[in-house]
Amino acid sequence: MKILHHITETEYKYIFENANDLMVFVDTKGTITNINKKSMKILGIPPKKLIGKKFYSLGIVQSDLKEMK
């Protein structure tokens, strides 16, 4: 039997903010709409400064993505 669990908004926010990885939400135009607090540790930039910027401005290139896999 498969049990489905729908997470609440509170649970979602907790997971997003406490993830050990950088999590970024980007809209269809490549603009960062949300980013978790790991951005400060990984990128050295506070989340508030990244929201509204283009994802490509983070400087992540194709070779970086291959290394992340």
N, C-alpha and C positions, 0 to 999 in steps of 0.2 A: 504494500500500500504506500503510495506516495503522499507525503504530507507537505502541503504548501504553506509557507509562512509569509504573509505580507508584512513587510516592515513598516513601522510607523515613521512619521516624519522625524520624530525625536531620535529613533534608532538610526535612521539614515544619516542625520546630521552628526551623530556620535561617530559612526563608522567613517564618514567623510573627514571629519576633523582629526580623528585619532589614527588614521591609516599610517602605516610605516612607509608608504610610498607617496610620491607627489601625485595628486589627482587634479586634473584640469578639465573643466567643461568649456567647450568651444562651440560657438554658433556656426551656422552655415557659411558665414563670411570670414571665418577664422579668428573671430574676436573672442578673447577669454571672457567668459561670463561668470565663472566661479573657479576658485583655486584654493586648495587647502593650505593649512599653516606650514606644511613641510617645505613650501616654497622658500621660506626664510632659511631653513637649514641647508637645503639642497642648492638653491640658487642665490641665496644671500639677499633676497628681495622680499619685502613684506607683501602678503596677498593683496592688500588694498591698492598697492602701486601697480599691480599687474592686471587687475580687472579693467576691461576696456581696451587693453593693448592687443595687438595681433599676436597670435601664437608663434608665428615665425620670428618675432622679435626676441623670443627667448634664446635664440641662437642654437637650437637643437637641429642638427643636420642629419641626413640619412645615415651616415656612418655611426652616429650616436645611437640611433634607433636600433641598428643591427646589434650593437654591443649590449643593449638593454634586454634583448630577448633571452 
